[in-house]
Amino acid sequence: MGNDEAGGIPRLDRPYGPDQLDTALLTRGAVILSEAYSSEQCETFLAQVAAYVQEHPEEAEYAAGSVLGYFQGETTSTLHSLVGTIPCAPSMVLQKDIVDCARRVLNPLSDTILLTIAEYMARQPAAERQQLHRDTFSWRHFPGGEHPVALTVMAAMTDFTAENGATWVVLDSHGGAPDAQAPDWSEAVQAEMKQGDALLFRADLFHAGGANTTESDVRRIFSMGFQVAWLRTVENHALSVPPAKAMGLPCELQELLGYSHELVLGLYKGGDPKNSLKLA
């Protein structure tokens, strides 16, 4: 197993040791998993996204005018609500090494975890560098601390290079308040990756999408997040994956979508949310 570093970011080769993975993520704030997805998985995902957008051009138009579309800017195309619309998305979300890691690192604060979001992003030439930010800003009333409340995943569906805007991260910048002042750019490093590699980082780590300075290289991303079950998710899965769609999904994915509960949070008629699937 390798433990090389890309730009200072810990990198692990298959098979990923859980202890090494968790330690790198919790101590440095980020880790790269080499070949988390196969080239075939990446190409299948991209083909299915392209086919869906071609059949549903209104979805691309909606995404461009959405809250997240505004944040990403005109030079980034996005597609959300992948589970239930993109056939291979469920298996992409359920990448075992990543989900198991999320369960372990989030366990100190929550027995149950949820899928925060699953989205596709295409960062096109002329895309500008984002401001350094924390993904926990939406939960800015939570003070932050030693244990993470969420984990973000950026999987490279095409190569991430310095020129096409590979994600910037500031190692060791985790653990603070969501609205804290960003560190200086001199502390940031880029996560250059090959197709299929995945960058995992604590959602309270400062990071930013890089500028795409190429003429034709579109950086394509499968992004998702996992979080403690007592925070509201970014994506409203109850609307995008209602019971009739959720019935046919793997049990573990049903739980990640919210057909689960954390103590008395998320109940359906006072009981297990999975009871709603029996009525669909």
C-alpha positions, 0 to 999 in steps of 0.5 A: 500500500502506498502512502505517497503525497500529492502536493503534500496531501496524503495519498493511499493506494489500494487496498486502503488501510482503514487506520491509515485512511482515517488518521490522514483524514482526521489529522491533515483534513484530507486524503486522496484514494487512488483508483477509488473508481475504475475507468469503466465506472467513470466512463459509464457515469459520464455517458449516462449523465450526457444521455440524461441531459440530452433527453432532459435539457430542461434539467440543465437549464434548471441547474444553471439557475439554481442556488448551487448553479449560481455559486458555481458560476456560468462556466460550470455545468451541474446536475443534481438529484443523481440518485434515482435518475442516473442508473449507476449513481447508487453504486457510485454513492455506495463505494464501500471504502468511502462510505465505511470511512464516513461511518467511522469518522462521523460516529463520535457525533452520530450513530446514523449518517446521511447522504448530504448531496450527490452531484455532477459538475463540469468545470469548463475553460475560463472557470475562475478560482473560487474563494476558499471556503468551508462546506460547513458554512450552511451549518454556520450556527454549529460551532465546529470542533475536534470531530467532523460533522460532515465529509466531502468527496470529490471524485475525478471523472476526468484527470484533475490537473493544475491547469484545468483547476484541480481542487485546492485544499488547505491542510490542517485548516479544519476544526474551526467555526464555519464562518472563520476567516480563510487562511492565506492562499500561500498555504493551499495546495492542489489535489492533482488526480487521475481519472477515478481517484477521489479526494476525501476531506472534512467538510470544515476544511478550507478548500476551493475549486481551481481556475481552468486556464486550458483552452478545451479541457473540461474537468468533470467531477462526481461530488458527494457528501456524508453527514451526521443524521441530525443536520439537514441535508443540502439535497432534499432527498424526500423530493428527488427520491420519493418512496416509490423510487426508493423502494428498489434501491439497496437498503444501505442507500435507502438509509443514506437518503433519510429512510432512517432515523437518529433516535427520535429524529426523522420518524415517520408516523412515530416509527421507522421511516422505512415503513413508508416504503411498504405503502408506496 
